[in-house]
Amino acid sequence: MPSDAVRRTRHLVVMGVSGVGKSTVAERLAAELDLELAEGDAFHPEANIAKMSAGDPLTDEDRWPWLAALAGWTAERREAGRDTVLTCSALKRVYRDVLRRGAPDSFFVCLAGDEALLRERMEGREHFMPPSLLRSQLDTLEPLEGDEPGTVVDVARSIDEIVAEVVALVLRRTL
């Protein structure tokens, strides 16, 4: 039987394709809600980063160890009674299922936006993920299903509006 600390923890996964602002939103949520932050990209093995940098999309086989490491990070914090926020593309239901192994009560914040807006954002930043991979990510993205706790947030709005919406939703769910 889990401890009281485990039952009280909150675990958010800020998800979506590249360019939606996962890192920025997660950093703000971590500050607003006093959550421990993990940047999912930091868990990628060098081979994954090299592959994406070369413009090659990752396969499921590339992703399994990465997703398992993310789930492990969340599970350790959950067991310690710590609240978390994690960034991860989490494009497929099966990927989100792996993440839920670390915290079955995870809440997914799916950031979504117009392809042209996302491409423009990607072209204006330095990141290993080239804009050429955006279309493959959009094609892979599976929407949250009805039994997956989460919300979809339009990223055409300001960061302040996005964060305020998510904070309000999370606080309503945990009061």
N, C-alpha and C positions, 0 to 999 in steps of 0.2 A: 504494500500500500504506500503511495507517495506521501511525502511529508507535507505539512501545511504550506511550507515555503514553495514547494513545487506547484501546488494548486493555485497559488496567488500570483504567479509570474505572468508577465505579458511578453509575447514574442511577435514582432512584426517582421514581415518580409516585404521590402520595397522592391517591386519587380517591374519588368517591362523590357522592351527592346532597347538597344543602345541609343543614347541621345535624349531619353525622356527626362533625365535629371535624377536618377536614382540616388546617386551619392549626395547631391545637394539636399534633396528632400530628407533622406535618412539622417544626415548630419543635424538638420534642424529638428527633426522628430526626437533624436537622441537628446538634444539639449532641452527641448520643451517638456519631454516626458521622463527625463532622467533614465534613459536606456543605455545599455552598453552597446556600442556600435561595432559591427564587423563589415568591412568592405569586401564583398564577395570576390572582386577581382584579385585581391591580395592572396587568395587561396589557390588561384590557378597555378598549375605547374608551368615551368618554363616552356615546355613543349606546346602547351595550349596557347600561350601568349605568342610564341613564334609562329604558330600556325595561323592565328587570327591576324597577326601583323603582316603576314604574307598574303592576306586576303582570302584565306581558305576557311570556310565555316567549320566549326567543331562538329564532330559526330557524337552520337550518344555514348559511344565507348570512351571518347575524350572526356565527356562530362561526368560519368559515374563517379570516379574518384574525387573529383572536385565537389560534387554535390554531397558525397558522403562526408567529406571534411567539414563542409558547412553545417550539416546536420549534427556532426559530432561536437562542433563548437557550441551550437545552441543547446544541445543536450547537457553539456557540462555546466553551462550557466543556469539552465533550468533546474538541474539538480542542486545547484548552489543557491537557488532562490533569487537569481538575478534576472531582471527584465532586459530584453534585447531588441535590437533592430538590426536587420541584416539586409544588405543589398545583393540581389541575385536576379538574373534575367528570368529564371523560372518559367521559361516559355511554354513548356508542356505540362500537362496534368501529372504525368509520371514523374517529372522532376520535382514538382511540388509535393508529390507523395513521399519522395525521398526526404525532402526538407522536413516534412511533418513527422518523420521518425525521430527527429531531434526534439521536437515540441509539437505534440499532436494538436495543441490549441493555437497554433500559429494563425495569424491574421494577415492576409495578403493585401497589400496596397498596390494595385496594378496601375501604373502610370501609363497613359496612352495619349497619342497625339497624331496629327496629320503627318503623313510621310514627308511632305515638302518641308514642314517645320523641323522635323527631326533631322533630316538631311542637312539643313542649314546649320543647325546646332552642331552636328558632328563635324561639319567642314570648318567650323570656327573654333575648334578645340584641339589640343594635343592629346591623343589617346591611342593605344595600340589597335583599337577596333576601327578599321577604315570605313568610311561611308559606303563603300561598295558592298559591304555585308548587311546593310540595313534591310534590303529587300528580302534576303534569305531569312533574317530574323522575323520580319513581319509575316512571311509565309509559314514559318514554324509556330508562331504564337497561337496557343490554344486559349480561348477565353476562360475565365474562372467559371466553374460549373456551380449549379445551385447549392450543392452540398459543401462547397469550399468557402469557409468564412473569409470574407474579403470585400473589397470595394474597388471600383474603377474610377480613376480621377483624371480629368482632362488637363493636360499640361500646357494648354494655350493660356491659362491664367497665370497670375503671378505666384511666385514661390510662397509669399505670405498667405495668399488665399488657399493654396493647396495644403499647406501645413496646418492652417487653422481648421480646414474641413476635416482633415484626418485626425487631428488632436481631439476635436469635438466628438467625432465618431468613436474613437478609442475610449475616451472618458465615459461616454454613454454606455459602452459595452462593459465597462469594468466597475461601474458604481453599483 
